Amino acid sequence: MRGGLYFDERQQKKRRRILKLKIYGGIAAFFVLLIGAGYLIAYSPLFRIKDISIQYLEAQPHDINRQFLEVKPPLINDLKNFFTNRSKIAEFLGPENILIWKQEKIGEFLKNRPEISEITIKKNYFKRRIEIGVKERERFGVWCQQSENATCWWFDRNGILFAETLNVEGQLINKVADFSDRQLNLGDKALDDKFFQNLIKIFEVLERSGLKIKSLKLENLEFQEAITESSPTIFFSLRFAPDSALEVIKSLKDKGLEGIEYIDLRVENRVYYK
């Protein structure tokens, strides 16, 4: 019995040694693979970017908006700095590593580039290539804060103030003269969505009316109204869409606007004029 028991103990010890060796060997192999993968990611040319290209999507005629992108440092350098600063790992890997370029992070980048509405990042691992698609904001008009030192911005159809510009005169460009004494900044929305969409519709009504009126003013936002800078003066409400305004204006236009001082459309489905 003792001999058999002694033999079993030796076998168990041997199995335990073998198990320990397998565990230690597995841990060692894991760390070797981990170090190898880290080296491959950080230093191997396999993940090093060979080429970065930019395609501008839906640019305006004659690339009018392109100037806004070129005012700041080149967009590629801005993106490199942005992705590199996302984390310590990204900083270690560097901007030329294709793995740190992530589409889901672009929203944070766009907060500081209001002149761009959308950026897409496409990665071709086989060619080690980054393709950047840039959609610029379209200019709908100029928004001017009428203060001691007037500040003007281009704005798009969503009401985003996306680039500073000079004050404009004449009837070639849509313009809003804002006397509301608010503090607006680059990247802000000019108005709440509901009011702004009605403002866009007012511009569309004026365009279709043939009156050649491109300028509106906001005197006091508490009144929620927009007023034309023209003769006759036309009063619109921002609280509702100007659905019947076009028909009213065309009807009065056919009768002759020379003797009309103002047209008041601030009451829904009603018109008053003098």
ABEGO torsion letter per residue (X at the ends): XAAAAAAAAAAAAAAAAAAAAAAAAAAAAAAAAAAAAAAAAAABAAABBABBBBBBBGBBBGGAAAAAAAABBBAAAAAAAAAAAABAAAAAAEAABAAABBAAAAAAAAAABAABABBBBBBBAAAGBBBBBBBBBBBABBBBBBBABBBBBBBBAAGBBABBBBBBBEAABBBBBBAAGBBBBBGBBABBAAAAAAAAAAAAAAAAAGAGBABBBBABAAAGBBBBBBOBBBBBBAABBBAAAAAAAAAAAAAEAAABABBBAABBGBBBBX
